[in-house]
Amino acid sequence: MKIKYLIVLICIILFLCGCNNNASIKPSYSNDKENGNSTPENNNMKINTTESIAKSNIHNKREEIQNRKDKKSSGLLFGLKRTTKNDHEPTEYETIWIAQDNENIIVRRGKGFLSVPYGEVFYKIQNSIYDNKKFSTEADDRSDSASIYNYEYKFHFIDTVAYPFEDKPNEVYYGDISWGDGEWPFRTTKDEVLFVGNKYILINKDYYETGGGTYRASWYSNSLYELKYLGKEYKKNTVDLNNFFDIDKEKLNNYKNDYNMDLNNDDELKGFITHKQGVSTKNPLVTRKNGHWVVALPLEETYTHGGNGSTHTIAKDFLEITDQVSNQLLCYDDLIIPFETIKKQIPEARDAVSSPNGSMLAVLVKDRINIYLYKAKTDQLKEPDYSIRISAEQSVVSNQWATNKYVETWDNTLKKYLTTDKIK
């Protein structure tokens, strides 16, 4: 009997122990709806979801870092000018370097010169001024504003020189210029840069001379040079701009028919004074129009006086002849957004350039350069990412681009010669 009781007792103990062990592996749950607790299956889903989110965040972070490394970047080396009206006052130049670093930009500026890459170095382009004058013994006025009748001679030449930043500018040799050299004693010339690429520079030069009497003469020229010839071998050779574009003969003939005419309406003076207007093919130039470089021909007005020999030729306007210009002259000159579209969205836009890889668009608006980063053709141009102050009178004469790894290379060099501008 005792043995039976003992066996029953042992079975009860073993049963109870088994229940306790099962409780540690699979706990019981109360009513899930009443207590808000998860069932074992839902709890596993929560754990798995959390792990998935963590893995997704890590993946997104890695993807963001990789995208940042792979993201395109650009650097714009802008050359601007402000034209001055006085023949004795040089044209004002400014270089602006805009370097992109993902969503940020660095802006560096240089006043009084232009800069472009040429070969393995950066060239500095600036005015060179020669001023030589002597007052006559009878001069009533010896001030800077004295009329020419107070001088024995007066020469004022504004030329353009170009040289690597590491070098010193070369002096322009004028020889022994003085009254008595067979030329007129009062002469001025003034250079103005019209265009600079990474090899060639186009310069407009205005000339004026007089002897102090009734004779006056003024004329101009547009000459294309390789940059190196504005350095040690100053302006020895010119390049024919006509070699870089094909002239539209039909358009040229139409221009001639529309604009070539005799402006002298006085029949009695026609044999003595000539006054004409005509389209010139001798002095073509490249200029900005609707966000691109185009070739234009000057519409000239010419006046000659048969009595005292005076002659005057001026370019009163410019007529576009073609927008097809050789890549040997120009660098990249396309827009990621057509200028017509830019103009519709920004009516005040007066010029625009964009990078070859499409990561930067710069729009000139009044007295600002507005910078837009990573814009697609269909994007709306609302508020710019950055805005850089300039003069409303400044216009583009050069736009050179560096992309991706070369942006840092250019910046490491240009920061030696340009001043960093704080941009918010």
C-alpha positions as CSV (number, residue, x, y, z in Angstrom):
1,M,0.0,0.0,0.0
2,K,2.8,2.3,1.0
3,I,4.5,1.5,-2.2
4,K,1.5,2.6,-4.2
5,Y,1.3,5.9,-2.4
6,L,5.0,6.5,-3.0
7,I,4.6,5.8,-6.7
8,V,1.7,8.2,-7.0
9,L,3.6,10.9,-5.1
10,I,6.6,10.6,-7.4
11,C,4.3,10.9,-10.5
12,I,2.7,14.1,-9.1
13,I,6.1,15.7,-8.5
14,L,7.4,14.8,-12.0
15,F,4.2,16.3,-13.5
16,L,4.6,19.5,-11.6
17,C,8.2,19.9,-12.6
18,G,7.3,19.3,-16.3
19,C,4.8,22.2,-16.2
20,N,7.3,24.6,-14.7
21,N,9.9,23.8,-17.4
22,N,7.3,24.4,-20.2
23,A,6.4,27.7,-18.7
24,S,10.0,29.0,-19.1
25,I,10.1,28.2,-22.8
26,K,6.6,29.3,-23.9
27,P,4.9,31.8,-21.6
28,S,1.2,32.1,-21.5
29,Y,-0.5,35.3,-22.6
30,S,-3.6,37.0,-21.4
31,N,-6.3,38.2,-23.8
32,D,-4.4,40.3,-26.4
33,K,-7.3,42.6,-27.1
34,E,-7.9,43.4,-23.5
35,N,-4.3,44.0,-22.5
36,G,-2.9,45.3,-25.8
37,N,-0.1,42.7,-25.7
38,S,1.2,40.9,-28.8
39,T,0.9,37.3,-29.6
40,P,4.2,35.4,-30.0
41,E,3.8,35.6,-33.8
42,N,3.3,39.4,-33.8
43,N,6.2,39.9,-31.4
44,N,8.5,38.1,-33.8
45,M,7.2,40.3,-36.6
46,K,8.1,43.4,-34.5
47,I,11.6,42.1,-34.0
48,N,12.0,41.3,-37.7
49,T,10.6,44.8,-38.7
50,T,13.0,46.6,-36.4
51,E,15.9,44.7,-37.8
52,S,14.8,45.5,-41.3
53,I,14.5,49.2,-40.5
54,A,18.0,49.2,-39.0
55,K,19.4,47.5,-42.1
56,S,17.5,49.9,-44.4
57,N,18.9,52.9,-42.5
58,I,22.4,51.6,-42.8
59,H,21.9,50.9,-46.5
60,N,20.4,54.4,-47.1
61,K,23.3,56.0,-45.3
62,R,25.8,54.1,-47.3
63,E,23.9,55.0,-50.5
64,E,23.8,58.7,-49.5
65,I,27.6,58.7,-48.8
66,Q,28.2,57.0,-52.2
67,N,25.9,59.4,-54.0
68,R,27.8,62.3,-52.5
69,K,31.0,60.8,-53.8
70,D,29.4,60.2,-57.2
71,K,27.6,63.5,-57.4
72,K,28.7,65.7,-60.2
73,S,30.4,69.0,-59.4
74,S,31.5,72.0,-61.5
75,G,33.6,75.1,-61.3
76,L,32.9,78.3,-63.3
77,L,35.7,80.7,-64.0
78,F,33.8,83.9,-65.1
79,G,35.4,86.9,-66.8
80,L,33.4,90.1,-66.6
81,K,33.9,93.6,-68.0
82,R,32.5,97.0,-67.4
83,T,32.9,99.3,-70.4
84,T,34.0,102.9,-69.8
85,K,33.0,105.7,-72.1
86,N,36.1,107.9,-71.7
87,D,39.0,107.1,-74.1
88,H,41.4,107.8,-71.3
89,E,39.7,105.5,-68.8
90,P,40.5,101.8,-69.1
91,T,37.8,99.1,-69.3
92,E,37.3,97.5,-65.9
93,Y,37.7,93.7,-65.6
94,E,36.9,91.2,-62.9
95,T,37.4,87.5,-62.4
96,I,35.0,85.4,-60.4
97,W,35.6,81.7,-59.6
98,I,32.5,79.8,-58.4
99,A,33.5,76.3,-57.2
100,Q,30.8,73.8,-56.3
101,D,31.1,71.4,-53.4
102,N,28.0,69.2,-53.5
103,E,25.2,71.6,-52.3
104,N,27.7,74.4,-51.3
105,I,29.8,76.8,-53.3
106,I,33.0,78.7,-52.8
107,V,33.4,82.1,-54.5
108,R,36.7,83.8,-55.1
109,R,37.2,87.2,-56.9
110,G,39.9,89.1,-58.5
111,K,39.5,92.8,-59.4
112,G,41.3,94.5,-62.3
113,F,42.1,91.4,-64.4
114,L,40.7,88.4,-66.2
115,S,42.0,84.9,-65.8
116,V,41.8,81.8,-68.0
117,P,43.6,78.4,-68.2
118,Y,46.1,78.3,-70.9
119,G,48.1,75.1,-71.3
120,E,49.3,74.0,-67.9
121,V,49.0,77.4,-66.2
122,F,46.5,80.2,-65.5
123,Y,47.0,83.4,-67.4
124,K,46.4,86.9,-66.0
125,I,45.0,89.4,-68.5
126,Q,45.1,93.1,-67.7
127,N,45.5,96.7,-69.0
128,S,48.8,98.2,-69.7
129,I,48.8,102.0,-69.8
130,Y,51.4,104.2,-71.4
131,D,51.0,108.0,-70.8
132,N,53.5,110.5,-72.2
133,K,52.8,114.2,-72.5
134,K,54.5,117.6,-72.6
135,F,52.9,121.0,-72.0
136,S,53.8,123.8,-74.4
137,T,55.6,126.8,-73.0
138,E,52.6,129.0,-73.7
139,A,50.2,126.6,-71.8
140,D,47.5,128.4,-69.8
141,D,46.2,125.3,-68.2
142,R,48.5,122.5,-67.0
143,S,45.9,120.4,-65.2
144,D,44.8,116.8,-66.1
145,S,41.7,118.3,-67.7
146,A,43.6,120.8,-69.9
147,S,42.6,120.9,-73.6
148,I,45.0,119.6,-76.2
149,Y,45.9,123.2,-77.2
150,N,48.0,123.4,-74.0
151,Y,50.2,120.5,-75.1
152,E,53.2,120.1,-77.3
153,Y,52.3,116.4,-77.5
154,K,50.2,114.0,-75.7
155,F,50.1,110.2,-76.1
156,H,47.8,107.9,-74.1
157,F,47.8,104.2,-75.0
158,I,45.7,101.5,-73.2
159,D,46.9,98.1,-74.3
160,T,46.3,94.5,-73.1
161,V,48.9,92.1,-71.8
162,A,48.6,88.5,-70.8
163,Y,51.1,86.4,-68.8
164,P,51.2,83.4,-66.3
165,F,50.4,84.4,-62.8
166,E,53.9,83.3,-61.7
167,D,55.5,85.7,-64.1
168,K,55.8,89.5,-64.2
169,P,54.0,91.5,-66.9
170,N,56.1,92.5,-69.8
171,E,56.3,96.2,-70.7
172,V,54.8,97.1,-74.0
173,Y,57.5,98.7,-76.2
174,Y,56.4,101.8,-78.0
175,G,59.7,103.1,-79.2
176,D,60.6,106.7,-79.2
177,I,57.3,108.3,-79.6
178,S,57.4,112.1,-79.8
179,W,56.3,115.0,-81.9
180,G,58.5,115.0,-84.9
181,D,58.3,111.3,-85.6
182,G,56.2,111.9,-88.6
183,E,52.9,111.1,-86.8
184,W,50.3,113.4,-85.3
185,P,51.3,114.8,-81.8
186,F,48.0,113.9,-80.1
187,R,47.1,110.2,-80.2
188,T,45.2,107.8,-78.0
189,T,44.4,104.1,-78.3
190,K,42.2,102.0,-76.1
191,D,41.9,98.2,-75.9
192,E,38.8,96.4,-74.8
193,V,38.6,92.6,-74.5
194,L,35.6,91.2,-76.3
195,F,36.1,87.5,-75.7
196,V,38.6,85.2,-74.1
197,G,38.8,81.4,-74.6
198,N,41.4,79.0,-73.3
199,K,43.7,79.8,-76.3
200,Y,42.5,82.9,-78.1
201,I,41.6,86.5,-77.1
202,L,39.6,88.9,-79.2
203,I,40.4,92.6,-78.7
204,N,38.7,95.8,-79.9
205,K,41.1,98.7,-80.3
206,D,39.8,102.3,-80.8
207,Y,42.2,104.9,-82.3
208,Y,42.1,108.6,-82.3
209,E,44.6,111.2,-83.6
210,T,44.8,114.9,-84.3
211,G,47.3,117.6,-84.9
212,G,45.5,120.2,-82.9
213,G,44.0,121.9,-86.0
214,T,40.8,120.9,-87.8
215,Y,42.1,117.4,-88.7
216,R,40.6,114.6,-86.7
217,A,40.7,110.9,-87.3
218,S,39.2,108.0,-85.4
219,W,38.7,104.3,-86.3
220,Y,38.8,100.8,-84.8
221,S,39.8,97.2,-85.3
222,N,38.8,93.8,-83.9
223,S,41.8,91.5,-83.7
224,L,42.1,87.9,-82.6
225,Y,45.4,86.8,-80.9
226,E,46.7,83.7,-79.3
227,L,47.3,84.5,-75.7
228,K,51.0,83.9,-75.8
229,Y,51.4,86.8,-78.2
230,L,50.2,89.2,-75.6
231,G,53.1,88.2,-73.4
232,K,56.8,88.2,-74.4
233,E,56.0,88.5,-78.2
234,Y,53.5,91.3,-77.8
235,K,50.9,91.2,-80.5
236,K,53.3,90.0,-83.2
237,N,50.7,87.8,-84.9
238,T,47.0,87.9,-85.4
239,V,44.6,85.1,-86.2
240,D,41.8,85.5,-88.8
241,L,38.5,85.1,-87.0
242,N,36.9,84.2,-90.3
243,N,38.7,80.8,-90.1
244,F,36.5,79.8,-87.1
245,F,33.0,80.2,-88.7
246,D,31.2,79.9,-92.0
247,I,29.6,83.1,-93.1
248,D,25.9,82.9,-94.0
249,K,26.2,84.6,-97.5
250,E,22.4,84.9,-97.9
251,K,22.0,86.6,-94.6
252,L,25.0,88.9,-95.4
253,N,23.5,89.9,-98.7
254,N,20.2,90.6,-97.0
255,Y,21.9,92.8,-94.5
256,K,23.7,94.7,-97.2
257,N,20.5,95.3,-99.1
258,D,18.8,96.6,-95.9
259,Y,21.6,98.7,-94.3
260,N,24.1,99.8,-96.9
261,M,23.3,103.4,-97.9
262,D,24.5,106.9,-98.5
263,L,23.7,109.1,-95.6
264,N,24.8,112.4,-97.3
265,N,21.6,114.1,-98.5
266,D,23.3,117.3,-99.6
267,D,24.1,117.0,-103.3
268,E,26.4,120.0,-103.3
269,L,28.7,118.4,-100.7
270,K,28.8,114.8,-102.0
271,G,32.0,115.3,-103.9
272,F,33.6,116.9,-100.8
273,I,32.1,115.0,-97.9
274,T,31.2,111.4,-97.8
275,H,28.9,110.0,-95.1
276,K,28.0,106.3,-95.5
277,Q,26.6,103.4,-93.7
278,G,27.5,99.7,-94.4
279,V,28.0,96.2,-93.1
280,S,31.7,95.4,-92.6
281,T,33.2,92.0,-93.1
282,K,36.7,93.2,-92.1
283,N,36.0,93.4,-88.4
284,P,33.8,90.4,-87.3
285,L,33.5,89.7,-83.6
286,V,32.0,87.2,-81.2
287,T,29.5,88.5,-78.7
288,R,26.9,87.2,-76.2
289,K,23.3,86.7,-77.3
290,N,20.6,84.7,-75.5
291,G,23.1,82.7,-73.4
292,H,25.4,81.8,-76.3
293,W,28.4,83.1,-78.2
294,V,27.5,84.3,-81.7
295,V,29.5,85.9,-84.6
296,A,28.3,89.3,-85.5
297,L,29.3,91.9,-88.2
298,P,29.6,95.6,-87.4
299,L,27.2,98.1,-88.9
300,E,29.6,100.9,-89.7
301,E,29.1,104.6,-90.2
302,T,31.9,106.3,-92.0
303,Y,32.6,110.0,-92.5
304,T,35.4,111.6,-94.5
305,H,36.2,115.3,-95.2
306,G,37.9,116.0,-98.5
307,G,39.2,119.4,-97.3
308,N,41.2,118.7,-94.1
309,G,41.5,114.9,-94.5
310,S,39.5,114.1,-91.4
311,T,37.9,110.6,-91.3
312,H,35.8,108.8,-88.7
313,T,34.6,105.2,-88.7
314,I,32.5,103.8,-85.8
315,A,30.5,100.6,-85.3
316,K,27.0,101.8,-84.5
317,D,25.5,98.4,-84.2
318,F,26.2,94.7,-84.6
319,L,24.3,92.2,-86.7
320,E,24.4,88.5,-85.9
321,I,25.7,86.5,-88.8
322,T,25.8,82.9,-87.4
323,D,25.7,81.0,-84.1
324,Q,27.8,78.1,-85.5
325,V,31.3,78.8,-84.2
326,S,34.2,76.3,-84.2
327,N,35.0,74.5,-81.0
328,Q,38.6,75.4,-81.6
329,L,37.7,78.9,-80.6
330,L,35.0,78.4,-78.1
331,C,34.8,76.1,-75.1
332,Y,31.5,74.5,-73.9
333,D,28.6,76.8,-74.9
334,D,25.4,74.9,-74.3
335,L,22.6,75.4,-71.8
336,I,20.9,72.7,-69.8
337,I,17.7,74.8,-69.9
338,P,17.0,76.8,-73.1
339,F,17.4,80.5,-72.7
340,E,13.9,81.0,-74.0
341,T,12.6,78.9,-71.0
342,I,14.9,80.8,-68.6
343,K,13.6,84.1,-69.9
344,K,10.0,83.1,-69.5
345,Q,10.6,82.1,-65.9
346,I,13.0,85.0,-65.1
347,P,12.1,88.0,-67.3
348,E,15.0,90.0,-65.9
349,A,17.6,87.4,-67.1
350,R,20.2,89.0,-69.4
351,D,22.6,86.1,-69.8
352,A,23.1,82.5,-68.7
353,V,25.7,79.7,-68.7
354,S,25.7,76.1,-67.5
355,S,28.2,73.4,-66.9
356,P,29.0,70.5,-69.2
357,N,27.8,68.0,-66.7
358,G,24.7,69.9,-65.9
359,S,25.4,70.4,-62.1
360,M,25.4,74.2,-62.2
361,L,23.4,76.9,-64.0
362,A,24.4,80.6,-63.6
363,V,21.9,83.3,-64.6
364,L,22.8,87.0,-64.8
365,V,19.9,89.1,-63.5
366,K,20.5,92.8,-63.2
367,D,23.2,93.1,-60.5
368,R,23.3,89.5,-59.5
369,I,24.6,86.1,-60.7
370,N,22.0,83.6,-59.5
371,I,23.3,80.1,-59.0
372,Y,21.1,77.0,-59.4
373,L,22.4,73.6,-58.6
374,Y,21.3,70.2,-60.0
375,K,18.5,71.6,-62.2
376,A,16.8,69.4,-64.9
377,K,15.3,70.8,-68.1
378,T,11.8,70.6,-66.6
379,D,12.6,72.2,-63.3
380,Q,11.2,75.5,-62.3
381,L,13.7,78.3,-61.6
382,K,12.3,79.9,-58.5
383,E,14.6,81.0,-55.7
384,P,18.3,80.5,-56.6
385,D,20.5,78.4,-54.3
386,Y,23.0,81.2,-54.1
387,S,23.2,84.8,-55.4
388,I,26.4,86.7,-56.0
389,R,26.4,90.5,-56.3
390,I,28.0,92.2,-59.4
391,S,27.5,95.5,-61.2
392,A,24.5,95.8,-63.5
393,E,26.9,97.2,-66.1
394,Q,29.1,94.1,-66.2
395,S,28.9,91.6,-69.0
396,V,30.5,88.3,-69.8
397,V,33.7,88.0,-71.8
398,S,34.8,84.6,-70.7
399,N,33.2,81.5,-69.2
400,Q,35.6,78.5,-68.5
401,W,34.5,75.3,-66.8
402,A,36.1,72.7,-64.7
403,T,34.2,69.5,-63.7
404,N,34.4,66.8,-61.1
405,K,37.9,66.1,-59.9
406,Y,39.3,69.2,-61.7
407,V,37.3,71.6,-59.6
408,E,39.5,71.0,-56.6
409,T,42.6,71.2,-58.8
410,W,41.6,74.6,-60.2
411,D,40.6,75.8,-56.8
412,N,43.9,74.9,-55.2
413,T,45.6,77.1,-57.7
414,L,43.1,80.0,-58.0
415,K,42.8,80.5,-54.3
416,K,46.5,81.7,-54.4
417,Y,45.5,84.6,-56.6
418,L,41.9,85.4,-55.8
419,T,40.2,86.7,-52.7
420,T,37.5,84.5,-51.1
421,D,34.1,86.1,-51.0
422,K,31.7,85.2,-48.2
423,I,28.5,83.9,-49.6
424,K,25.5,83.0,-47.4
